[in-house]
Amino acid sequence: MTGPKKRDLTKSNAQFRKAVKRLPLGVSSTFRYWGDDRTIYVDHGKGGRTWDIDGNCYVDYRLGYGPAILGYADDRVDAAARRGMEVGGVFALSTERELTVADRIAKMVPAAELVRFSNSGTEAVMAALRLARAHTGRDSYLLVEGGYHGLFDAAMWMANMEDWDTQSDRDPEVVSYGKGIPRTLKELAHLVPMNDYQRLEDTFRKYGNTLAAMLIEPIQGNCCAISADVEYVRLARKLCDDYGVLLIIDEVKTGFRVGKGGIQGIMGVRPDICTFAKAVANGYPIAVVAGREEVMRTFRYGGASHGGTYTAHSVSLAAAEECLRILDETPALETIADYGERLKAGISGILNARKIVHSYTGHPSMFGLFFAESPPNNYRDWKKSDYSFYDQMAYHLHDLGVICEPDSREPWFMCEAHGRDETCLSDTLKAVETAVDLTLEHFETEAKRA
């Protein structure tokens, strides 16, 4: 078939050439660099769409990695944020609204008996781990392979799938997420595969008495929305209780997105500590660390330190107050999940018509797409899967006006505005159909060349 008209990225490319002289890779986050000639610069966003500086319009399923839960530039939240500006910004003192927002969070999440605010997901998880160490008096901790808990040294340990021999009976080597991470920290981090019950029990038997915490994303926000079995998370809860370990459920991406009470509410598992960020304020910078009172009271003089000049900023708090009200009191989450289900059904119709085997992971509001009969059960299974079709399809989708993360490990995120604008669905499915056909053509051509 004839390919789509090439996107005009003249202005973005020119901006990149200028920006790279002052900003490493021309961006302020390594993950925003998509190549010298495909990195885009945003002009604005509204609802479920983003426009770049060249005027290209995209239906956006990245949503800033999930924060725009209601859609970009939501009139209700932005109006609240403007009221927050009138408070005066940052005082390094408290305001009444902190308690108002904390009360809303505690109402929605039973485990959030006490609440502290941070500015980002990374900060919240840093505080959660520090809190767990202070409360237990232990230093080491347990991570789940494929989980992502932010860009701080203690959390930046991963199973090296790139160099792992999938036919080997040995575990992948534990390595850091790049350079600059002190190797001395490695001995504190233990990793287990998701949904391997026996391995989890064995690890607790070996190290449980030295662990301060187990950190888990029951839906892995940076690994295709691969999901833990409910029984696996319940086993983790029991083992933590047995060994005096604090269970930290990281809901930076799932919190207030998959349900009012997060994934912990859906699974019926109550953590000792939990973290939230992305969907709290529809894109305004704020995060939450919360948990049971006995543990949270360790944030005190002589206990665990926590603070920050911009913590509980008046603008972000005002935005959070309104965003959480909408998520709690309106059908917004139902609208989001319904749209996700309709999008999955539409994509399946396209793939089924071409006899392309596929499956999904995660939740309708944040799902992963796989070209296999059954989705991966853990990070190791993802490595063994064939994600080349997805990567090629994503490449074409960008040219066709649909933004998803070019790395197949990132889920597709839905927002309320997608569900309120039927053209988002029709435009997306039209683009997916073309992208799938172009991808099929690409691999057919490659096969002939081989």
Disulfide bonds with the S-S distance in Angstrom:
none
